[in-house]
């Protein structure tokens, strides 16, 4: 039995609306007084960055389909709500805490003079005004915040100039006259820029100044022909984004129609993509606001633990036991150390790795791979050049790795390599032993501190042989690899999941207790949803922990009675994927990189790995997944009507937060159990 959809002719619309539901949950965290004040500001910054990215990726689709206008309207409504939260809730609370975010117009003459002197010294040298000719406007970068300036220079016609508010500077300018007092005051940078236009246009009269933002389409045309030239061509293609079509122009309501028309014509903005807003805010810059030096208004610093199974020599430690890492509560450093040790170990013959997203600046792990290649190791790196918004960085790493002597491999045709895998082949006596690291998270030391991820370090012969076969396939092998332990897309992930669920259905049909727990970022695959519906009807208890979009509606009589869906939105971005199957009491658990979306099954290289070590499987079940199911402080439950309800502790139960309880130090007995 299939559930009727409100949008049967446009599943993309349904999915986009569910994404808006997730962003609404992010906005709720900005209003949640249980969160530290500057963390609430950060949640608004997360909302702004997320919505910018959604518009860059889907803006043209929103304009093309009549129903998609609903998504655009709800996006704009969220931004308006975000501004009201900033203005009426967060800014007064910040002022009560001694951090005053004030308007330039409210400053005293002395304060204005001090701020203006600072502007002349720091911001003015970074600003190059553009005049409103078609060429200049056509090459304006997207995002950020701009000012449209109407000038009267004495000629008959007025002129339009564009000033970019410097992205390199903090969006807040300290008011020097108040520095050092118990209260600190900050004025918005864009207001300071607007007040100092006379310095930028001497001899002209400033008639008016209007804030606006443009968002450009994110698509780029990647030619996947000659692999040797692909990184350079990718870098060239990424530059195309600066001139891609504008999918949205947001400009303040006070701008005269002539100003708006001038921008619309020069930028070729379709009429439906113009938004007149009372306040034009670059919410993503609130990330910088959240960094104000007030530790008392942020979450306590987290010091990641080192699991007891990790020793000075990673190879010896992995030989003794498999190691499970739960980031960010446990450190990413053992992964970096493993590659560094491999780079200098004369017994190591080959290192293979996948690269999907890595650090924006220096990358300790990639630097270790470069070092290994320079030392003469056989280093193979599968670099995904189609990782959206990271294409240029990955292309540049490709060139760096190749220059060091590494072999750079690009994704097989029509596939994106999303699996996170590292394989080290080491000569130990007469034998070759393989060591593997498989993860839900990227090889990115920064995101390992702010995303929750699960990773396995193992030298299990069956698992590592499967990993080796996958690397051979990506290195140009023509044979589809046959997996013995892993579930891998696009060859066997769907059939593997189907078999695991069917087995649980069989247990339920025999009258045994049956239970499935699946944790993921998104659930939209129709086949997987139908399979879980069937499991529910057969009597299997299904618990789904889905951070973002879930197209499955739980609790529908006769369809999904035994399915529960919850979403966790907290301090850390939930990024880990994990599966649990009761299997008649012989529990089986898996971690990996795949969500339950058609692309993960069909168009990506994905890996899901079993936890064969019973102690690690026990830990995943009872110290991770059970905490998510018991959480009553940061969880929301999806209702049959498609709405989410926040879970709150009853009067007789303790508050449980899966993230902050995972931060609590583990005893050595727990870590080694």
C-alpha positions as CSV (number, residue, x, y, z in Angstrom):
1,X,0.0,0.0,0.0
2,X,1.4,3.4,-1.0
3,X,0.6,6.6,0.7
4,X,-0.9,9.4,-1.3
5,X,1.4,12.3,-1.8
6,X,0.2,15.9,-1.7
7,X,2.5,16.5,-4.7
8,X,2.1,13.3,-6.8
9,X,3.3,15.0,-10.0
10,X,6.5,16.5,-8.5
11,X,8.5,14.4,-6.0
12,X,11.3,17.0,-6.2
13,X,8.8,19.5,-4.8
14,X,8.0,17.2,-2.0
15,X,11.7,16.7,-1.2
16,X,12.4,20.4,-1.3
17,X,9.6,21.2,1.1
18,X,11.0,18.5,3.5
19,X,14.4,20.3,3.3
20,X,12.6,23.5,4.3
21,X,11.2,21.6,7.2
22,X,14.8,20.7,8.3
23,X,15.9,24.4,7.9
24,X,12.9,25.3,10.1
25,X,14.3,23.0,12.8
26,X,17.7,24.8,12.5
27,X,15.9,28.1,13.0
28,X,14.2,26.7,16.1
29,X,17.6,26.0,17.6
30,X,18.4,29.7,17.1
31,X,15.4,30.4,19.3
32,X,16.1,27.6,21.8
33,X,17.1,29.3,25.1
34,X,18.7,26.1,26.2
35,X,21.5,26.8,23.8
36,X,24.3,29.2,24.7
37,X,23.6,32.7,23.2
38,X,26.4,32.9,20.6
39,X,25.6,29.3,19.6
40,X,22.1,30.5,18.8
41,X,23.6,33.2,16.6
42,X,25.7,30.5,14.9
43,X,22.5,28.5,14.1
44,X,21.3,31.5,12.2
45,X,24.6,31.5,10.3
46,X,24.1,27.8,9.5
47,X,20.6,28.6,8.3
48,X,21.9,31.3,6.0
49,X,24.6,29.2,4.5
50,X,22.2,26.3,4.0
51,X,19.6,28.4,2.2
52,X,22.2,30.1,0.0
53,X,23.5,26.7,-1.1
54,X,19.9,25.4,-1.7
55,X,19.2,28.4,-3.9
56,X,22.5,28.0,-5.8
57,X,21.7,24.3,-6.5
58,X,18.0,24.4,-7.0
59,X,17.1,28.0,-7.9
60,X,16.6,27.4,-11.6
61,X,14.4,24.3,-10.9
62,X,12.3,26.4,-8.5
63,X,11.7,28.9,-11.3
64,X,11.0,26.3,-13.9
65,X,8.2,24.3,-12.1
66,X,5.1,26.2,-11.1
67,X,4.8,24.3,-7.8
68,X,8.4,25.1,-6.9
69,X,7.4,28.7,-6.3
70,X,6.1,27.4,-3.0
71,X,9.6,26.4,-2.0
72,X,11.0,29.9,-3.0
73,X,8.2,31.6,-0.9
74,X,8.9,29.4,2.1
75,X,12.6,30.1,1.8
76,X,12.0,33.8,1.8
77,X,9.7,33.5,4.7
78,X,12.3,31.6,6.7
79,X,14.8,34.4,6.0
80,X,12.3,37.0,7.2
81,X,11.7,34.9,10.3
82,X,15.5,34.7,10.8
83,X,15.8,38.4,10.7
84,X,13.0,38.9,13.2
85,X,14.8,36.4,15.5
86,X,18.0,38.3,15.2
87,X,16.5,41.7,15.7
88,X,13.9,40.9,18.4
89,X,15.4,38.0,20.3
90,X,19.1,37.6,19.8
91,X,20.3,41.2,19.7
92,X,18.4,42.2,22.9
93,X,19.8,39.1,24.6
94,X,23.3,40.0,23.5
95,X,22.9,43.5,24.8
96,X,21.8,42.0,28.2
97,X,25.1,40.0,28.1
98,X,27.1,43.2,27.4
99,X,27.5,42.8,23.6
100,X,25.6,45.6,21.9
101,X,25.1,45.4,18.1
102,X,24.1,48.9,17.2
103,X,23.2,50.9,14.1
104,X,25.7,53.5,12.8
105,X,23.0,56.2,13.1
106,X,22.9,55.7,16.8
107,X,26.6,56.4,17.4
108,X,27.7,59.6,19.0
109,X,29.8,62.0,16.8
110,X,33.0,60.9,18.6
111,X,32.2,57.2,18.1
112,X,31.4,57.8,14.4
113,X,34.7,59.6,13.9
114,X,36.6,56.7,15.5
115,X,34.8,54.1,13.4
116,X,35.3,56.1,10.3
117,X,39.1,56.4,10.9
118,X,39.2,52.6,11.3
119,X,37.3,52.2,8.1
120,X,39.7,54.4,6.2
121,X,42.6,52.3,7.5
122,X,41.2,48.8,7.1
123,X,38.2,48.6,4.7
124,X,38.8,51.5,2.3
125,X,41.9,49.9,0.7
126,X,40.0,46.7,0.0
127,X,37.1,48.4,-1.9
128,X,37.2,48.9,-5.7
129,X,33.8,50.4,-6.8
130,X,32.3,49.1,-10.0
131,X,30.3,51.4,-12.2
132,X,27.0,50.0,-13.4
133,X,27.9,49.0,-17.0
134,X,26.7,45.7,-18.2
135,X,30.2,44.1,-18.3
136,X,31.0,45.0,-14.7
137,X,27.6,43.8,-13.4
138,X,27.7,40.6,-15.5
139,X,30.9,39.5,-13.8
140,X,29.9,40.3,-10.2
141,X,30.4,37.4,-7.8
142,X,27.4,35.9,-6.2
143,X,26.6,35.7,-2.4
144,X,28.1,38.3,0.0
145,X,26.6,41.7,0.3
146,X,26.6,44.6,-2.1
147,X,25.6,48.2,-2.1
148,X,24.0,49.9,-5.1
149,X,24.9,53.6,-5.0
150,X,23.0,56.2,-7.0
151,X,25.4,59.1,-7.8
152,X,24.8,62.6,-8.9
153,X,28.1,64.0,-10.4
154,X,26.6,67.1,-11.9
155,X,25.7,65.7,-15.3
156,X,22.2,65.4,-16.5
157,X,22.0,61.6,-16.0
158,X,22.5,59.9,-12.7
159,X,25.0,57.1,-12.4
160,X,24.8,53.7,-10.7
161,X,27.9,52.3,-8.9
162,X,28.3,49.0,-7.1
163,X,30.3,48.6,-3.9
164,X,31.1,45.1,-2.5
165,X,31.2,44.9,1.3
166,X,34.6,43.3,1.9
167,X,34.2,39.6,2.6
168,X,37.6,39.4,4.2
169,X,36.6,41.6,7.1
170,X,34.4,40.8,10.1
171,X,30.8,41.9,9.6
172,X,31.1,43.8,12.9
173,X,33.2,46.8,13.6
174,X,34.2,47.5,17.2
175,X,33.3,50.9,18.5
176,X,36.7,52.0,20.0
177,X,35.3,54.6,22.4
178,X,33.4,51.8,24.3
179,X,36.2,49.2,24.2
180,X,37.5,48.2,27.6
181,X,34.2,49.0,29.4
182,X,32.0,46.2,30.8
183,X,29.9,46.6,27.7
184,X,31.2,46.3,24.2
185,X,29.5,47.9,21.2
186,X,29.8,46.8,17.6
187,X,28.3,48.4,14.5
188,X,27.5,46.6,11.2
189,X,30.3,46.9,8.6
190,X,27.9,47.5,5.7
191,X,26.4,50.5,7.5
192,X,29.9,51.9,8.0
193,X,30.6,51.4,4.3
194,X,27.4,53.1,3.4
195,X,28.2,56.1,5.7
196,X,31.6,56.5,4.0
197,X,30.6,56.6,0.4
198,X,31.9,60.1,0.1
199,X,35.4,58.7,0.5
200,X,34.8,56.3,-2.4
201,X,33.2,58.9,-4.7
202,X,34.8,62.3,-4.0
203,X,33.1,65.1,-5.9
204,X,29.8,63.2,-6.4
205,X,26.6,63.6,-4.4
206,X,25.3,60.3,-3.0
207,X,21.6,60.3,-3.7
208,X,20.8,56.9,-2.2
209,X,22.4,53.6,-1.2
210,X,20.6,50.2,-1.3
211,X,21.8,46.8,-0.1
212,X,21.4,43.8,-2.4
213,X,22.6,40.3,-2.9
214,X,22.7,38.1,-5.9
215,X,22.8,34.3,-6.0
216,X,24.1,32.6,-9.1
217,X,23.4,29.1,-10.3
218,X,26.0,26.6,-9.1
219,X,26.1,24.2,-12.1
220,X,29.3,23.9,-14.0
221,X,30.1,22.0,-17.1
222,X,32.7,19.4,-16.4
223,X,34.3,17.6,-19.4
224,X,35.3,14.2,-18.2
225,X,37.4,13.4,-21.3
226,X,41.2,13.3,-21.1
227,X,42.0,12.5,-17.5
228,X,45.5,14.1,-17.6
229,X,44.0,17.5,-18.3
230,X,40.9,17.1,-16.1
231,X,42.2,19.0,-13.0
232,X,43.2,22.0,-15.0
233,X,39.9,22.0,-17.0
234,X,38.0,21.7,-13.7
235,X,39.7,24.8,-12.3
236,X,38.7,26.7,-15.5
237,X,35.1,25.4,-15.3
238,X,34.8,26.5,-11.6
239,X,35.5,30.1,-12.7
240,X,32.3,29.8,-14.8
241,X,30.3,30.1,-11.6
242,X,31.2,33.8,-11.4
243,X,29.2,34.4,-14.6
244,X,26.5,31.8,-14.2
245,X,22.9,32.9,-14.5
246,X,21.5,34.8,-11.5
247,X,18.7,32.7,-9.9
248,X,17.8,35.4,-7.3
249,X,18.3,39.1,-6.7
250,X,17.4,40.3,-3.2
251,X,17.2,44.1,-2.9
252,X,15.8,46.4,-0.3
253,X,12.3,47.8,-0.7
254,X,13.5,51.4,-0.7
255,X,15.4,51.0,-4.1
256,X,13.7,53.0,-6.8
257,X,12.2,51.0,-9.7
258,X,14.9,52.5,-12.1
259,X,17.7,51.0,-9.9
260,X,16.0,47.6,-9.8
261,X,15.4,47.6,-13.5
262,X,19.0,48.6,-14.2
263,X,20.2,45.6,-12.2
264,X,17.7,43.2,-13.7
265,X,18.6,44.1,-17.2
266,X,22.4,44.0,-16.7
267,X,22.2,40.7,-14.7
268,X,19.5,39.2,-16.9
269,X,17.4,38.3,-13.9
270,X,14.0,36.8,-14.6
271,X,11.2,38.9,-13.0
272,X,10.1,36.0,-10.8
273,X,13.6,35.8,-9.3
274,X,13.5,39.4,-7.9
275,X,12.8,39.7,-4.2
276,X,12.1,43.0,-2.5
277,X,13.0,42.7,1.1
278,X,12.7,45.1,4.1
279,X,16.2,43.9,5.3
280,X,18.9,42.4,3.1
281,X,21.2,40.3,5.4
282,X,24.0,38.0,4.6
283,X,23.1,35.5,7.4
284,X,26.1,33.3,6.7
285,X,28.4,36.1,8.1
286,X,26.7,35.5,11.5
287,X,29.2,32.6,11.8
288,X,31.8,35.4,12.3
289,X,29.6,37.1,14.8
290,X,29.4,33.9,16.8
291,X,33.2,34.0,17.3
292,X,33.1,37.0,19.5
293,X,35.5,36.5,22.5
294,X,33.0,35.4,25.0
295,X,33.6,31.7,26.0
296,X,30.8,32.0,28.6
297,X,28.3,32.4,25.8
298,X,29.4,29.3,23.8
299,X,29.4,25.6,24.3
300,X,32.2,24.4,26.6
301,X,35.3,23.4,24.6
302,X,35.4,19.7,23.6
303,X,38.6,17.8,24.0
304,X,38.3,14.7,21.9
305,X,39.4,11.5,23.6
306,X,41.8,8.9,22.3
307,X,40.3,5.4,22.5
308,X,42.1,3.0,24.8
309,X,42.7,0.6,21.9
310,X,44.9,3.2,20.1
311,X,48.6,2.8,20.8
312,X,51.8,4.6,19.8
313,X,52.2,2.2,16.8
314,X,48.9,2.2,14.9
315,X,49.7,-1.0,12.9
316,X,50.3,-2.9,16.1
317,X,47.2,-1.5,17.7
318,X,45.0,-2.4,14.7
319,X,46.5,-5.9,14.6
320,X,45.4,-6.4,18.3
321,X,41.9,-5.1,17.8
322,X,39.6,-3.4,15.4
323,X,39.2,0.3,16.4
324,X,36.0,2.3,16.3
325,X,36.2,6.1,16.2
326,X,33.2,8.2,17.1
327,X,34.0,11.8,16.0
328,X,34.1,14.5,17.3
329,X,34.0,12.9,20.7
330,X,37.0,10.9,19.8
331,X,40.0,12.4,18.0
332,X,40.7,12.3,14.3
333,X,44.4,12.3,15.1
334,X,44.8,8.5,15.0
335,X,43.8,8.6,11.3
336,X,46.4,11.3,10.5
337,X,49.0,9.4,12.6
338,X,48.3,6.2,10.7
339,X,49.1,7.8,7.3
340,X,52.1,9.6,8.7
341,X,53.5,6.3,10.1
342,X,52.8,4.6,6.8
343,X,54.6,7.4,4.9
344,X,57.9,6.7,6.8
345,X,57.6,3.0,7.3
346,X,59.9,1.1,4.9
347,X,57.6,-2.0,5.1
348,X,54.7,-0.1,3.6
349,X,54.5,-0.7,-0.2
350,X,51.3,1.1,-1.2
351,X,48.8,3.6,0.2
352,X,45.4,4.1,-1.5
353,X,42.8,6.7,-0.4
354,X,39.6,8.4,-1.6
355,X,39.3,12.2,-1.5
356,X,35.8,13.7,-1.5
357,X,36.0,16.8,0.7
358,X,39.0,17.9,2.7
359,X,40.2,20.9,4.7
360,X,39.9,24.4,3.2
361,X,43.5,25.3,4.2
362,X,46.3,22.9,5.1
363,X,45.3,19.2,5.3
364,X,47.5,17.1,7.6
365,X,46.3,13.9,6.0
366,X,46.8,15.0,2.4
367,X,50.2,16.4,3.4
368,X,51.1,13.0,4.7
369,X,50.1,11.4,1.4
370,X,52.2,13.9,-0.5
371,X,55.2,13.1,1.8
372,X,54.7,9.4,1.2
373,X,54.7,9.9,-2.5
374,X,57.9,12.0,-2.3
375,X,59.5,9.2,-0.3
376,X,58.9,6.8,-3.2
377,X,55.8,5.0,-1.9
378,X,53.2,3.8,-4.4
379,X,50.4,6.3,-3.5
380,X,47.0,6.1,-5.3
381,X,44.4,8.7,-4.6
382,X,40.9,8.6,-6.1
383,X,40.0,12.3,-6.2
384,X,36.3,13.2,-6.8
385,X,36.2,16.3,-9.0
386,X,32.4,16.5,-8.9
387,X,32.1,17.2,-5.2
388,X,30.0,20.3,-5.5
389,X,31.7,23.5,-4.2
390,X,34.9,21.5,-3.6
391,X,35.8,21.0,-7.3
392,X,38.5,23.5,-7.4
393,X,40.2,22.5,-4.1
394,X,40.1,18.8,-5.2
395,X,41.6,19.7,-8.6
396,X,44.4,21.7,-6.9
397,X,45.1,18.7,-4.6
398,X,45.2,16.5,-7.7
399,X,47.9,18.6,-9.2
400,X,49.9,18.7,-5.9
401,X,49.7,14.9,-5.5
402,X,50.7,14.3,-9.1
403,X,53.7,16.7,-8.8
404,X,54.8,14.6,-5.7
405,X,54.6,11.4,-7.7
406,X,51.3,10.0,-6.6
407,X,48.9,8.4,-9.0
408,X,45.6,10.4,-9.2
409,X,42.5,8.5,-10.3
410,X,39.2,10.1,-11.2
411,X,35.8,8.6,-10.8
412,X,34.6,5.9,-13.1
413,X,32.3,7.1,-15.9
414,X,28.9,8.3,-14.6
415,X,29.8,7.5,-11.0
416,X,30.7,9.8,-8.1
417,X,33.0,8.4,-5.5
418,X,31.4,9.2,-2.2
419,X,33.0,6.3,-0.2
420,X,35.5,7.2,2.4
421,X,38.3,4.6,2.3
422,X,42.0,4.3,3.1
423,X,44.0,1.2,2.4
424,X,47.6,0.6,3.5
425,X,49.5,-2.5,2.2
426,X,52.4,-3.5,4.4
427,X,55.0,-6.2,3.9
428,X,55.3,-8.2,7.2
429,X,57.8,-11.0,6.8
430,X,56.7,-13.2,3.9
431,X,53.2,-11.9,4.0
432,X,51.4,-8.7,2.8
433,X,49.0,-7.4,5.4
434,X,46.4,-4.8,4.6
435,X,45.1,-2.1,6.9
436,X,41.9,-0.2,6.2
437,X,40.1,2.8,7.5
438,X,36.4,3.2,6.4
439,X,34.3,6.0,7.6
440,X,31.0,8.0,7.2
441,X,33.1,11.2,7.3
442,X,35.5,12.9,5.0
443,X,39.3,13.1,5.4
444,X,38.9,16.6,6.8
445,X,40.4,17.4,10.2
446,X,38.1,20.5,10.6
447,X,34.8,18.8,10.0
448,X,35.9,15.9,12.3
449,X,35.5,18.4,15.1
450,X,32.0,19.6,14.2
451,X,30.3,16.6,12.5
452,X,29.4,13.4,14.1
453,X,30.9,10.5,12.2
454,X,31.8,6.8,12.7
455,X,34.9,5.2,11.4
456,X,36.5,1.7,11.6
457,X,40.2,0.8,11.5
458,X,40.8,-2.8,10.8
459,X,43.1,-5.4,9.2
460,X,40.4,-8.0,8.8
461,X,41.5,-10.0,5.7
462,X,38.0,-10.2,4.1
463,X,37.2,-6.5,4.6
464,X,40.5,-5.3,3.4
465,X,40.5,-7.6,0.4
466,X,37.1,-6.0,-0.6
467,X,38.6,-2.6,-0.2
468,X,41.5,-3.5,-2.4
469,X,39.1,-4.8,-5.1
470,X,37.2,-1.6,-5.0
471,X,40.4,0.5,-5.5
472,X,41.3,-1.8,-8.5
473,X,37.8,-1.2,-10.0
474,X,38.2,2.5,-9.6
475,X,41.7,2.3,-11.1
476,X,40.2,1.2,-14.4
477,X,39.2,-2.4,-13.7
478,X,36.5,-3.7,-16.1
479,X,35.1,-6.4,-13.8
480,X,32.5,-5.5,-11.3
481,X,34.0,-6.5,-7.9
482,X,32.3,-9.3,-5.9
483,X,32.1,-8.2,-2.3
484,X,32.6,-10.8,0.5
485,X,32.1,-8.6,3.5
486,X,31.3,-5.0,2.4
487,X,28.0,-3.8,0.9
488,X,29.1,-1.5,-1.9
489,X,27.2,0.6,-4.4
490,X,26.5,0.6,-7.3
491,X,26.8,-3.2,-7.4
492,X,25.3,-4.7,-4.2
493,X,24.2,-2.1,-1.7
494,X,20.5,-2.3,-2.6
495,X,20.5,-6.1,-2.7
496,X,22.4,-6.2,0.5
497,X,20.0,-3.9,2.4
498,X,17.1,-5.8,0.9
499,X,18.5,-9.1,2.2
500,X,19.1,-7.8,5.7
501,X,15.5,-6.4,5.9
502,X,14.0,-9.5,4.4
503,X,15.8,-11.6,7.0
504,X,14.3,-9.4,9.8
505,X,10.9,-9.8,8.2
506,X,11.4,-13.6,8.3
507,X,12.3,-13.5,12.0
508,X,9.0,-11.5,12.7
509,X,7.0,-14.0,10.6
510,X,8.4,-16.8,12.8
511,X,7.1,-15.0,15.9
512,X,10.5,-13.7,17.0
513,X,11.2,-10.2,18.2
514,X,12.5,-8.2,15.2
515,X,14.1,-4.8,15.2
516,X,15.8,-2.5,12.7
517,X,17.6,0.8,13.5
518,X,18.9,2.9,10.6
519,X,20.7,6.2,11.1
520,X,21.3,8.4,8.1
521,X,21.1,12.0,6.7
522,X,18.2,11.5,4.3
523,X,15.6,8.9,3.4
524,X,13.9,9.4,0.0
525,X,14.4,6.2,-2.0
526,X,11.0,4.8,-3.0
527,X,12.3,1.2,-3.0
528,X,13.8,1.4,0.5
529,X,10.6,3.1,1.8
530,X,8.4,0.3,0.4
531,X,10.7,-2.3,1.9
532,X,10.5,-0.7,5.4
533,X,6.7,-0.4,5.0
534,X,6.6,-4.1,4.4
535,X,8.8,-4.8,7.4
536,X,6.4,-2.8,9.6
537,X,3.4,-4.7,8.3
538,X,5.2,-7.9,9.1
539,X,5.7,-6.9,12.7
540,X,9.3,-5.5,12.6
541,X,9.9,-2.6,14.9
542,X,11.7,0.0,12.8
543,X,13.5,3.0,14.3
544,X,14.8,5.6,11.9
545,X,17.1,8.4,12.9
546,X,17.1,10.8,9.9
547,X,18.8,14.1,10.2
548,X,17.2,15.8,7.2
549,X,14.6,14.7,4.7
550,X,12.4,11.7,5.4
551,X,9.8,10.9,2.7
552,X,8.6,8.1,4.9
553,X,5.6,9.0,7.1
554,X,5.6,6.9,10.3
555,X,2.6,5.7,12.3
556,X,0.2,5.5,9.3
557,X,-2.4,2.7,10.1
558,X,-1.8,-0.3,8.0
559,X,1.3,1.1,6.4
560,X,3.9,2.2,8.9
561,X,2.4,1.5,12.3
562,X,5.6,0.1,13.7
563,X,7.9,2.8,12.3
564,X,9.3,5.7,14.3
565,X,11.3,8.6,12.7
566,X,13.3,11.1,14.7
567,X,15.6,13.9,13.8
568,X,18.5,15.2,15.9
569,X,19.6,18.9,15.5
570,X,22.2,19.9,18.0
571,X,25.7,21.3,18.6
572,X,27.3,18.9,16.0
573,X,26.0,18.2,12.5
574,X,24.7,14.6,12.5
575,X,26.6,13.0,9.6
576,X,27.2,9.4,10.7
577,X,25.4,6.5,9.1
578,X,24.8,3.3,11.0
579,X,22.6,0.2,10.6
580,X,21.4,-2.3,13.3
581,X,19.5,-5.6,12.8
582,X,18.5,-7.8,15.7
583,X,18.8,-11.0,13.6
584,X,17.1,-13.2,16.1
585,X,19.4,-12.1,18.9
586,X,22.7,-12.5,16.9
587,X,22.8,-8.7,16.4
588,X,24.6,-7.3,13.3
589,X,25.7,-3.7,12.9
590,X,27.2,-1.7,10.0
591,X,28.6,1.8,9.5
592,X,29.3,3.5,6.2
593,X,28.9,6.4,3.8
594,X,25.5,5.8,2.2
595,X,22.1,7.5,2.8
596,X,18.9,5.9,1.5
597,X,18.6,7.9,-1.7
598,X,18.5,6.8,-5.3
599,X,21.8,8.4,-6.1
600,X,23.6,6.5,-3.3
601,X,22.3,3.2,-4.6
602,X,22.8,3.9,-8.3
603,X,25.1,6.7,-9.2
604,X,27.8,6.7,-6.5
605,X,30.5,4.4,-5.1
606,X,29.5,3.9,-1.5
607,X,30.7,1.5,1.1
608,X,28.9,0.0,4.2
609,X,31.1,-2.2,6.4
610,X,30.0,-4.7,9.2
611,X,31.4,-4.4,12.7
612,X,32.7,-7.9,13.2
613,X,34.2,-7.1,16.6
614,X,31.5,-7.9,19.1
615,X,32.7,-5.3,21.7
616,X,32.6,-2.5,19.1
617,X,29.1,-3.7,17.9
618,X,27.9,-3.6,21.5
619,X,29.3,-0.2,21.9
620,X,27.7,1.1,18.8
621,X,24.3,-0.2,19.8
622,X,24.2,0.8,23.5
623,X,26.5,3.8,23.7
624,X,25.5,5.5,20.4
625,X,22.2,4.3,18.8
626,X,20.3,3.8,22.0
627,X,21.3,7.3,23.2
628,X,19.8,8.7,19.9
629,X,16.6,6.8,20.6
630,X,16.4,8.0,24.2
631,X,17.3,11.7,23.5
632,X,14.6,14.0,24.9
633,X,16.4,17.4,24.6
634,X,17.5,17.7,20.9
635,X,15.3,15.2,19.2
636,X,12.1,15.8,17.2
637,X,9.7,13.1,16.2
638,X,8.1,13.0,12.7
639,X,4.3,12.6,13.0
640,X,2.0,10.9,10.5
641,X,0.9,14.3,9.1
642,X,4.5,15.1,8.1
643,X,5.1,17.6,11.0
644,X,7.8,17.4,13.5
645,X,7.2,17.5,17.3
646,X,10.0,18.3,19.7
647,X,10.6,15.6,22.3
648,X,10.7,16.9,25.9
649,X,11.4,14.9,29.0
650,X,8.4,14.0,31.2
651,X,8.4,15.2,34.7
652,X,9.6,11.8,36.0
653,X,12.5,11.2,33.6
654,X,16.0,12.7,33.4
655,X,17.1,14.9,30.5
656,X,19.1,12.9,27.9
657,X,21.1,14.5,25.1
658,X,22.8,12.1,22.8
659,X,25.5,14.6,21.9
660,X,26.4,16.1,25.2
661,X,26.2,12.7,26.9
662,X,28.5,11.3,24.3
663,X,31.0,14.1,25.3
664,X,31.2,12.7,28.9
665,X,34.6,10.9,29.4
666,X,34.4,7.2,28.9
667,X,36.0,4.9,31.5
668,X,38.8,2.7,30.2
669,X,36.6,-0.3,30.9
670,X,33.9,1.1,28.6
671,X,36.4,2.0,25.9
672,X,37.9,-1.5,25.8
673,X,34.8,-3.6,26.5
